[in-house]
Amino acid sequence: MRNVAIVATVATVGLVPLGITVTASAATAVLISAGRPALASSTYAERYAAAHATDGSLGSRWASVSGGGTQWLRIDLGGVHGVSRVRLTWERAYATGYRIQTSNDGASWSDTYVMRSGNGGTDDLRRLHGRGRFLRVLATQRATRFGYSLREVQVYGSAPASRPGRPSSLSAAVPSTAAGLEHPARKEIALQLVSTAENSTRDWRGQYGYIEDIGDGRGYTAGLVGFCSGTSDMLIVVTEYTRRKPDNPLAKYLPALRVVDGSDSHAGLDPGFPADWRAAAQDPVFQKTQEDERDRLYLEPALALSRADGLRALGQFAYFDAAVMHGVSGLRQIRAAALRVSPAPKRGGDEVAYLNAFLDMRVREMRSEAAHHDTSRVDTAQRAFLRAGNLDLNLPLSWAVYGDDFQITRTGLMPG
């Protein structure tokens, strides 16, 4: 797994550190972190992925790489919440110094709690007054010669009255009834499936810094879903990144990206662009920009079309994956060809028959491009789920892409 090493600059807000467990009441708070997506500055090995810190099991854990320096674990709470309690269960590689921080955008952080004399075990921090969509444990001082390792991070706080607290295990986090990719757990499954086809790994969060020219006529391919210098989306991502953070290492390439858009040229990008992309990928602002543009450019249009056609999670994922590879205009063309063969469910058709027609047209389109002659991302993944009648992408899932086998089970939704 690639390391994403980020050292944050933070301002102490004068909080008094607590040395051990605190027992003040927080009875009104609900658990809001269970099963939520987690990201870390580094991971010692795939089996110690960040997601293990929110999976509800003390038998798994996140572990950073060994050595000195700051490391962090970030949890996306899915919306802005008040945070009143954080319970940390450390492995033997604990932090003697750390900060609990919150953020609305995953880029600008405020201290909610500062620890300077941690002694490991379980730190149950209550009477906190944080607020944000993201919560981060920023470890600043290690207790051992290794890195840092957390078995579980449990965040408690406010939640809308109409929404119950999230379940305490990954198994429960995946809805047992039909739910589309709007559901965070279903979306996470789809993102992992796409990542296995785009980057040969389920760990999509490790791909912010990916960049290469794969020889498909689209110039540089980079980031979470293969943004390309030749197909406008890379230009869109860097433009938005520069709007959010004008002083960034990629801003100087905007003129060149405008020139090479629509071609496979590297003019004005070489030799420094790949290294600068990888450097920018360490910036949480750039990471958030990639996620937002992935959703805006590809996921949201795919969901809108799939809802119009009455498709469940598998069909939604099939549309999303097609949009990532062929663009939304390509998705629309494939969809139009499929509709000429079989009506969609919203038009009175059978969902299985329609999806078979859609995948047929998708394969035909892929085979028209030399760089995409391998259609296993359809044949041994999407088609396999369809043959099994798994229209809701219920777990467990097993599939193969480009000769690699993958699984998502009920005991391991996230990488690891």
C-alpha positions in Angstrom: 0.0 0.0 0.0 1.2 3.5 -0.8 2.0 5.7 2.2 0.3 9.1 2.4 2.5 11.0 4.8 1.0 14.4 5.9 2.3 16.5 8.7 -0.4 18.9 9.9 0.2 22.3 11.4 -2.2 22.8 14.3 -2.8 25.4 17.0 -3.2 24.4 20.6 -6.4 25.7 22.1 -5.4 25.3 25.7 -7.2 22.1 26.5 -6.1 20.3 29.6 -4.8 16.8 28.8 -6.3 13.8 30.6 -3.9 11.0 31.5 -6.3 8.1 31.8 -9.9 7.2 31.3 -12.5 9.8 32.1 -15.9 8.8 33.4 -18.1 11.8 33.1 -21.6 11.1 31.7 -22.4 11.3 28.0 -25.6 9.4 28.1 -27.3 11.5 25.4 -24.6 10.9 22.7 -25.0 8.2 20.1 -22.3 6.2 18.3 -21.7 7.9 14.9 -18.4 6.4 13.7 -19.3 2.7 13.4 -18.6 1.4 9.9 -17.7 4.9 8.6 -14.9 5.3 6.0 -11.5 5.8 7.5 -8.2 7.0 6.0 -4.7 7.0 7.5 -1.5 8.9 6.8 0.2 5.5 6.4 -0.5 1.8 6.8 2.0 -0.8 8.0 0.4 -3.6 5.8 -2.9 -4.1 4.1 -4.2 -6.2 7.0 -3.8 -3.2 9.2 -5.9 -0.8 7.1 -7.5 2.3 8.6 -11.0 0.8 8.2 -10.2 -1.7 11.0 -10.4 1.2 13.5 -14.1 1.6 12.8 -15.2 -2.0 12.2 -16.5 -2.7 15.7 -14.0 -5.4 16.4 -11.2 -5.3 18.9 -9.6 -8.3 17.1 -8.5 -6.1 14.2 -6.6 -2.8 14.2 -5.0 0.0 12.2 -1.2 0.3 12.4 0.9 3.0 10.9 4.4 2.5 9.5 7.2 2.3 12.0 9.4 5.2 12.9 9.2 8.7 14.2 7.1 11.6 13.0 3.4 12.5 13.0 0.8 10.0 11.9 -3.0 10.3 11.7 -6.2 8.4 11.3 -9.2 10.3 9.8 -12.9 9.2 10.0 -15.6 10.6 7.7 -18.7 10.8 9.8 -20.9 11.3 6.7 -22.2 14.7 7.8 -21.6 17.5 10.3 -22.0 16.3 13.9 -21.4 17.6 17.3 -18.8 15.4 19.0 -19.0 15.0 22.7 -17.1 11.8 23.4 -14.2 9.8 21.7 -13.1 6.4 23.0 -9.7 5.2 21.8 -8.6 1.6 22.3 -4.8 1.4 21.7 -2.7 -1.6 20.8 0.7 -1.8 22.5 2.1 0.7 20.0 0.2 3.7 21.6 0.7 7.4 21.5 1.9 9.4 24.5 1.0 12.6 22.8 -2.0 13.1 20.4 -4.7 15.5 19.4 -8.4 14.9 18.7 -9.4 17.2 15.9 -12.5 18.0 13.9 -13.0 19.5 10.4 -15.9 20.3 8.1 -13.9 19.9 4.9 -11.1 17.4 5.8 -8.5 20.1 5.3 -8.7 22.8 8.0 -8.6 21.2 11.5 -9.5 22.5 15.0 -8.3 20.8 18.2 -11.0 19.3 20.3 -8.7 17.6 22.8 -4.9 17.5 23.4 -3.2 14.6 25.2 0.4 15.0 26.4 0.8 12.1 28.8 -1.0 9.1 27.3 -0.4 5.7 28.9 -2.1 3.4 26.4 -5.0 1.1 27.1 -8.3 2.8 26.6 -8.8 6.5 26.7 -12.5 7.4 27.1 -12.6 11.2 26.5 -15.9 12.8 27.4 -17.4 16.2 27.8 -15.8 17.2 24.5 -17.1 20.1 22.4 -16.1 19.3 18.8 -18.1 19.7 15.7 -17.4 18.7 12.1 -17.9 16.1 9.4 -14.4 14.6 9.9 -12.6 13.5 13.0 -8.9 12.9 13.2 -6.6 11.3 15.7 -3.3 13.1 15.2 -0.5 11.1 16.9 2.5 13.3 17.7 4.6 11.3 20.2 5.0 7.5 20.1 5.6 5.3 23.1 7.5 2.5 21.4 10.1 2.1 18.6 7.2 1.1 16.3 4.6 3.5 14.9 1.0 3.9 16.2 -1.8 1.3 16.4 -5.4 1.7 17.3 -7.8 -1.2 17.7 -10.9 0.9 17.7 -11.9 4.6 17.5 -15.5 5.2 18.7 -16.9 8.7 18.2 -20.1 9.7 20.0 -22.1 12.8 19.3 -25.3 14.3 17.9 -27.3 12.7 15.2 -30.5 13.8 13.5 -33.6 12.7 15.5 -34.9 10.8 12.4 -31.8 8.7 12.0 -30.8 6.0 14.5 -27.2 5.5 15.6 -25.1 3.6 13.1 -24.6 -0.2 13.8 -21.5 -1.3 15.6 -20.1 -3.8 13.0 -19.4 -3.8 9.3 -21.8 -6.7 8.9 -24.6 -4.6 10.3 -23.5 -1.5 8.4 -24.4 -3.1 5.1 -28.2 -3.0 4.7 -29.8 -6.4 4.5 -32.7 -5.0 2.4 -32.3 -3.4 -1.0 -30.5 -0.1 -1.0 -28.8 1.8 -3.7 -25.4 3.5 -3.9 -26.8 6.4 -2.0 -26.3 4.3 1.1 -22.7 4.8 2.4 -22.0 1.1 2.7 -23.3 0.3 -0.8 -21.3 3.3 -2.2 -18.2 1.9 -0.5 -18.7 -1.5 -2.2 -19.0 0.2 -5.6 -15.9 2.3 -5.0 -13.9 -0.8 -4.1 -15.2 -2.6 -7.2 -14.2 0.2 -9.5 -10.8 0.5 -7.8 -10.0 -3.2 -8.6 -10.6 -2.5 -12.3 -8.8 0.9 -12.3 -6.0 0.2 -9.9 -5.9 -3.5 -9.2 -6.7 -3.0 -5.5 -9.7 -2.6 -3.3 -8.0 0.2 -1.5 -9.3 3.1 -3.5 -8.1 5.6 -0.8 -4.5 4.6 -1.6 -4.8 5.9 -5.2 -4.8 9.6 -4.8 -1.2 9.7 -6.0 -1.4 7.2 -8.8 -0.3 8.5 -12.2 1.0 7.0 -15.4 0.5 7.0 -19.2 -1.1 3.6 -20.0 -0.8 4.2 -23.7 -4.6 4.4 -24.4 -4.4 7.8 -26.2 -5.6 9.8 -23.3 -2.3 11.1 -22.0 -1.7 10.8 -18.3 -4.1 8.8 -16.2 -4.2 9.6 -12.5 -6.0 9.6 -9.2 -9.0 7.8 -7.8 -10.8 6.9 -11.1 -8.2 7.6 -13.7 -8.7 11.3 -14.4 -7.0 11.9 -17.8 -5.1 14.8 -19.2 -6.6 14.1 -22.6 -10.3 13.9 -21.6 -10.9 17.2 -19.6 -11.5 15.6 -16.2 -7.9 16.0 -15.0 -8.1 19.7 -16.0 -11.4 20.0 -14.1 -9.8 18.4 -11.0 -6.7 20.6 -11.0 -8.8 23.7 -11.7 -11.1 23.0 -8.8 -8.1 22.2 -6.5 -6.6 25.5 -7.5 -9.8 27.3 -6.7 -9.8 25.7 -3.2 -6.1 26.2 -2.7 -4.4 28.6 -5.1 -0.9 27.9 -3.8 -0.5 24.3 -4.8 2.1 22.3 -6.8 -0.2 21.6 -9.7 -1.5 25.2 -10.4 1.5 26.0 -12.6 0.4 23.2 -15.0 -3.0 24.6 -15.8 -2.0 26.3 -19.0 -0.4 23.1 -20.3 -3.4 21.0 -19.3 -5.6 23.3 -21.3 -3.3 22.8 -24.3 -3.1 19.0 -24.2 -6.8 18.5 -23.4 -8.2 16.3 -26.1 -4.9 14.7 -27.0 -2.3 12.3 -25.6 0.4 14.9 -25.5 2.6 15.6 -22.5 3.7 19.0 -23.8 4.4 21.4 -20.9 3.8 18.6 -18.3 7.1 16.7 -18.5 9.2 16.1 -16.7 7.8 17.4 -13.4 4.1 16.8 -13.5 4.0 13.2 -12.3 6.2 14.0 -9.2 4.1 17.1 -8.4 0.9 15.1 -8.7 2.2 12.6 -6.2 3.3 15.4 -3.9 -0.1 17.1 -4.2 -1.8 13.7 -3.3 -0.4 14.1 0.2 -2.7 17.2 0.7 -6.1 16.5 2.2 -7.5 19.4 0.1 -6.5 17.6 -3.1 -7.8 14.3 -1.8 -11.2 15.8 -1.0 -11.2 17.5 -4.4 -10.6 14.2 -6.2 -13.4 12.6 -4.2 -15.9 15.4 -4.8 -15.1 15.6 -8.6 -15.3 11.8 -8.9 -18.8 11.9 -7.4 -19.9 15.1 -9.4 -18.6 14.0 -12.7 -19.4 10.3 -12.7 -21.3 8.9 -9.7 -24.1 11.4 -9.4 -24.9 11.4 -13.2 -24.8 7.6 -13.2 -27.2 7.4 -10.2 -29.6 9.9 -11.9 -29.7 7.8 -15.0 -30.1 4.5 -13.1 -32.9 5.9 -11.0 -34.7 7.0 -14.2 -34.4 3.4 -15.4 -35.5 1.8 -12.1 -32.2 0.0 -11.5 -31.0 -1.4 -8.2 -27.5 -1.4 -6.8 -25.9 -3.6 -9.4 -27.3 -1.6 -12.3 -26.2 1.6 -10.5 -22.7 0.3 -10.2 -22.7 -0.9 -13.8 -23.6 2.7 -14.9 -21.0 4.2 -12.6 -18.3 1.9 -13.9 -19.2 2.7 -17.5 -19.2 6.4 -16.8 -15.7 6.1 -15.3 -14.3 4.4 -18.3 -16.3 5.9 -21.2 -17.4 9.2 -19.7 -21.1 10.1 -19.1 -21.6 10.7 -22.8 -20.3 7.2 -23.4 -22.6 5.8 -20.7 -25.5 7.5 -22.4 -24.6 6.0 -25.8 -24.3 2.5 -24.3 -27.6 2.9 -22.4 -29.3 4.1 -25.6 -28.1 1.0 -27.5 -29.3 -1.3 -24.7 -32.7 0.4 -24.5 -33.2 -0.4 -28.2 -32.7 -4.1 -27.4 -34.6 -4.4 -24.0 -36.7 -1.9 -22.1 -35.5 -0.8 -18.6 -37.6 -1.7 -15.5 -39.1 1.8 -15.4 -40.4 1.2 -18.9 -42.0 -2.1 -18.0 -38.9 -4.3 -18.8 -37.2 -7.1 -16.9 -34.2 -5.8 -14.9 -32.0 -8.9 -15.6 -32.8 -8.8 -19.3 -32.1 -5.1 -19.5 -28.8 -5.4 -17.6 -27.7 -8.2 -19.8 -28.4 -6.0 -22.8 -26.5 -3.1 -21.2 -23.5 -5.3 -20.5 -23.5 -6.7 -24.0 -23.4 -3.1 -25.4 -20.7 -2.2 -22.9 -18.5 -5.1 -24.0 -19.0 -4.1 -27.6 -17.9 -0.6 -26.9 -14.8 -1.8 -24.9 -13.7 -4.1 -27.7 -13.8 -1.2 -30.1 -10.8 0.3 -28.3 -7.5 -1.5 -28.4 -6.6 -0.4 -24.9 -9.8 -1.9 -23.4 -9.9 -5.3 -25.2 -9.8 -7.1 -21.8 -13.4 -7.0 -20.7 -13.0 -9.0 -17.5 -14.3 -6.0 -15.4 -17.6 -6.9 -17.0 -17.3 -10.6 -17.8 -16.0 -11.9 -14.4 -17.3 -9.2 -12.2 -20.6 -7.4 -13.1 -21.8 -10.3 -15.3 -21.0 -12.8 -12.5 -23.1 -10.8 -10.0 -25.9 -10.7 -12.5 -25.8 -14.5 -13.2 -26.1 -15.0 -9.5 -29.2 -12.8 -9.3 -27.4 -10.4 -6.9 -29.1 -7.2 -8.1 -28.6 -5.6 -4.7 -24.8 -6.3 -4.4 -25.4 -8.2 -1.2 -22.3 -9.6 0.5 -20.2 -11.7 0.2 -19.0 -10.8 -3.2 -16.3 -12.6 -5.2 -15.0 -11.5 -8.5 -11.9 -11.4 -10.8 -10.5 -8.5 -12.8 -7.5 -8.7 -15.2 -6.4 -12.0 -13.6 -6.6 -10.9 -10.0 -9.2 -12.4 -7.6 -11.0 -10.2 -5.0 -13.5 -10.6 -2.2 -15.6 -8.5 0.1 -17.1 -10.5 2.9 -19.4 -9.6 5.7 -16.5 -9.5 8.2 -14.4 -7.3 6.0 -16.1 -4.5 4.1 -13.1 -2.3 3.9 -9.6 -3.2 2.6 -7.7 -5.7 4.8 
